[in-house]
Amino acid sequence: MTRLAYFDLDGTLIDRQSAVRDAISDLCHRHNFSPTHEQWLRDQLADRANESDFAELRATFDLPDTAADLWQEYVDLMASAVTCRPEVLEGLARLRAAAWTIGVITNGAGDIQRAKLARTGLADLFDGVAASGDLEIRKPDRRLFELAATRCGVSLTDGGWMVGDNPTGDIGGGHQAGLHTIWLRGRPWPDELPAAHHVVDDVTDAITILLNETE
């Protein structure tokens, strides 16, 4: 099989939720935000974040800072808070050493997703990155998978794998794009969705499966 794999970012390669908690706490501390501000941010940013959220924050609470400044501060705080486990970095490096082409397909604003990749050291390990904010579309839209393939210098017709934790976005999207799939279990699985080709508990297990395909 083609040595080509795409990975989701949040919840697959990194723990977004813990980073969000830390970044929001730091932002609120810096600006002396009230518990009401903090809870509003936690609710609003639970699943995704972009600059428009901070425009809404500013309008809701009549804040003096611009939305752009608040957003950039949050991006920087998220990049500082997020981490990638050494064993994940090592596994991806092994894939590269085994002549795999690897890309990231992630929902999220391009600037914050690329800041996470850069700070964790992941950016140097990937051949291409496609973030939903690049085209204002989200997984499972096939066009995001096509963009990732182009940025990796390949074509979706080459086949390959999609690894992620979101059943609909990652696995359903991967199926629609003609890819084999590996699901990191955790979220509820929709009854109507076809099964993934493999199910694992950790992304390192997915990397092991891919490396075994090489042998």
N, C-alpha and C positions, 0 to 999 in steps of 0.2 A: 504493500500500500504506500501511497505518496507520503513522504515525510513532511507533513504539513499540519500544523495544529494552531487553533485559535483559542485564546483564553479570555474568559470574563475577568474583570478586575475586582470590583467590590463584592466581598463575601466569598470569593474564590481564591484570589492571590493575596488579598489583604483583608483585614478586619475593619470594615468601614464604621461599624456601630460604635466601637470603643473610641475611635478617632473623633467621631462626631461629638460624643459626650465630652471629651477633653477640649476640643476646639470651641464648643459653645460655652463651656465653663470659663475658658480663658478669655473669650470675647466679652462675656458678661462682666467678668472681673475688671477688665481693662476700662470698660465704659461705665462701671457702676450701675449696670442694669438691675432692675428689680427682679424678684422671683417671677413676676408676671411676664416680663420680657423673656426671661430664660425659658419658661414653660412654652411660650408662644413659639420660640425658635425650635425647641425640641420637637414640638408637634409638627411644625412646618417643614423641618428638614429631615424628618424621620426616614423618608425613602429617597429623596433627591434634593438637590440644592442648585440654584442658579441666581444670577444677579437680580432677577425680578422678585425673588423672595425678600431681598434686602430693600428693594424699593417699597414693597408692601410693609415691611417692618418699620421703615422710616415714616411712611404715611400713617400707619396705625398708631404709632407712639410719638409722632411729631418730633423726630430726632434731628439734630443739627447736621450730622454727618451725611455726606452724599451716599447714595446707594452703591456707587462704584467703589468708593473708599471702604465701605463696610464689607462689600463682597471681596475685595482684594485682601483685606485683613483676614477674612474667614478662610480664603484660599491658602494664605500663608500659614495660618494656624493649623489647618487640616494637613498640609504637607509636613509640618513639623510633628504632628501627632501620629500620623500613620506609620506603620511598620510592616515589613515583610519578613517572615521567619527565615533564618539562614538556610534551613533545609529546602525551602521553596526556591530560593535563589540558586542553591547548588543544583537542584534538580533541573531547573531551566537551563543552567549552564551545561549540564550533561546532555540535554537535548540538542543544544547548539553544537556541542562537540561531536554529536552523532549525526551531524549534517541535517538536522531538522530546521525547517523554516517555521518560525512561530510569530504570531501576531496577537494583538489585544483587540477585542470587540467589547466596548463598554457603553452602557447608558450613562449619560452625565455630560455636563458642560466640558468642552475641550480643555479650557485652561486649568480647571481644578483636577481633572483626571490626569493630565500630563504633569502637573505639579506633584501629584502623588507618585507617579511612575519615576520621575526624576529623583525625588527625595529618597525613595526606598532603594534605588539602584536597579530597579526593574527596567528602566528605559533602555539601558545599554544591552539588554538581553533580547529585545524584540526587533523584528524586521519591519514591522509596521503597526500603526495604531489607528483605529477608527472609533471615535467617540460620537455619541448620538448628537451632541451639540454641533458637530461639524456640518451636518446636513439637516438638523432639526427633525430628525426621525429617530425612532427608538427600536431596539430589538423587540419583537422578532422580524422587523421589516428586512426583507432580503437585501435591500439596497445598502444597508449598513455592512452586511457580510461581503457584498461586492466591493464596497469601498476598502474594507480591510484587505481583501485579496489583492486589489490593485496596489495598495500601499506596501504590500509584502512582495510585490513583483511577480505575482502569480495570478491564476484565474480560478474562480469557483469551480469551473469544470475539471480542475485538477483533483478535486475531492479533498480528503483530509478529515480532520477532527474538530469538534467544538467541545470545550470543557467549561462547565459553569454550574452555578447553584440555582439558577432560576429556571423552573420547569418550562414555562411558556417562552420566555425571552431567549434563553440559551439553548435549551434542548429542542423546543418546538421550532425556534428559528433556525437552529442547526439542521434539523430534519428538512425544513423547507429549502434550505440552501444546498441540500444534497450531501451533507456531511455526516460522518459517524459522530456519535455523541457520548460524552461521559458526564454523568450528573453527580454533583456533590449533594448527597441527601441532606434534608433538613426542612425545607419548605413543603407544604402540602402539595401532593401531586394531583393535578386535574384528571378526572376520570376519563375524559375524552382524548387525552394526549397519548400518543404512542410511546411505548417504553424507550428509555435510553438504551444504547448498546451496552453500556457498563454503568454500574452504580457504585460509588465509593464514599468513604467518610472524610477523606482529606485530599487536597489537590496533589500531595506527594504520591498518593496511591494512583492517581490518574497519570502522573508523569511516569510512574513505573510501568503502567500498562502501555503507554506510548513507546517507551524504551524497549519493551519486550516485542513490540511490533517491528522494531528495527532489526532484531536478531534473526 
